[in-house]
Amino acid sequence: MNQAQATGGGLQAGKIINIASIVAVVLGAGLALWALLAPIGVWLGMWDFRQGFTLLRNASPFALWIAGFGLLATIAGAVGLFAMQLGNSRKLTILALISTIAAGLAYSVPTAYRTTDAPPIHDITTLPDNPPEYVAIAPLRANAANSMVYGDSPNMTAQRLAELTREAYPDMVPQRFSEAADEVFDRAVSAVQQLGWELVDANRADGRIEATDTTFWFRFKDDVVIYITREGNETVLNARSLSRVGGSDFGKNAQRLRDLFALL
């Protein structure tokens, strides 16, 4: 092969790599914008979370294919840049890599809401036989789709909810401390603030703390109530986390209480 043929072949390869990179950029950016449209529409009040989930589900089947194509385009661009010394591939290779990451994120966000091992429940407590009651937050839930009555949801009873909770989250049990109730109360308030929840009420006399956590992507509001009591030589903390909307919380309420307990 003479020099002219080699140069021509290199130019042709560079053109193919550049076209593949451009296609990857367009597809990756388009998919990322589509996935972002789902929560943005919820934030702006254009539709509810159900429509947002529908948009994510529609985007998800294409995400892995586009991410795979973007990865191949990135690898091809890197080969062209370093092995074939195609200097004009640098910018498109970087863009192809960015689009690959964007497509991966577009897949990972809805995947986070497709947890298969979480039971279809949205009310978690450490004390299912006598669930902590909301007081200050009760007026804020006046128009909430989910009732504050434990087990009061379609195809559910309090006994069944308690059974599902024990099976899926055996660690959701009363937390016991050797410290005084006031000290545990202060630590619980501090933990609420560290977790970024909105503190609604902290009633030391009742040993009750209430807070609301708003999720990032779809702005779900889940309410937490904490009760701190003294039993013998121990201070006992019980908590409950309840979603305002949605039949399943995908394990979020249990994880929220775990985060609280970890800080305590």
VENFEN-V642579 format. One record per pair of residues at least 4 apart in sequence whose ideal C-beta (glycine too) atoms are under 6 Angstrom apart, sorted by the first residue. I is the first residue (numbers start at 0). GAP is how many residues later the second one is. If there is no record, write none. Layout:
i->{I,I}
gap->{GAP,GAP}
//
This chain:
i->{0,0,9,13,13,16,16,16,16,17,19,20,20,20,20,23,23,23,23,23,23,24,24,24,26,27,27,27,27,27,28,30,30,30,31,31,33,34,34,35,36,37,37,37,38,38,38,40,40,41,41,41,41,46,48,51,55,58,59,61,62,62,62,63,65,66,66,66,69,69,69,69,70,72,73,73,73,76,76,76,77,78,79,79,79,80,80,80,88,112,114,114,117,117,118,118,119,119,120,120,121,121,121,122,123,123,123,124,124,125,125,125,125,125,126,127,127,130,130,131,131,131,131,133,133,133,135,135,135,136,136,136,143,144,145,145,146,149,150,150,150,150,155,155,164,168,173,173,174,174,175,175,176,176,178,178,180,180,180,183,183,184,184,186,187,187,188,190,190,190,191,191,191,194,196,196,197,198,199,199,200,201,202,206,206,206,207,208,209,210,211,211,212,213,213,214,220,221,221,222,223,224,225,226,227,228,229,230,238,240,240,240,242,248,250}
gap->{4,5,74,66,72,59,60,63,72,74,53,52,56,71,75,4,45,46,49,72,75,4,70,74,39,38,42,71,74,75,70,35,72,75,70,74,25,24,71,4,4,14,17,18,13,178,179,5,6,7,10,176,177,4,169,166,54,47,50,4,40,43,44,43,37,33,36,37,26,29,30,33,29,23,22,23,26,12,16,19,15,4,4,6,9,8,9,12,4,137,135,136,132,133,45,49,127,128,40,43,121,124,127,119,117,129,130,6,115,46,47,48,112,113,111,34,37,19,109,93,95,106,108,4,14,91,64,65,74,63,73,86,100,100,97,98,5,8,5,6,7,10,4,5,4,85,62,64,62,86,58,60,7,58,4,5,47,49,54,44,51,19,43,77,21,38,13,69,72,73,5,7,19,64,14,16,14,12,10,11,9,7,5,20,21,22,19,17,15,13,9,11,9,5,7,5,23,19,21,19,17,15,13,11,9,7,5,5,18,12,15,16,6,4,4}
//
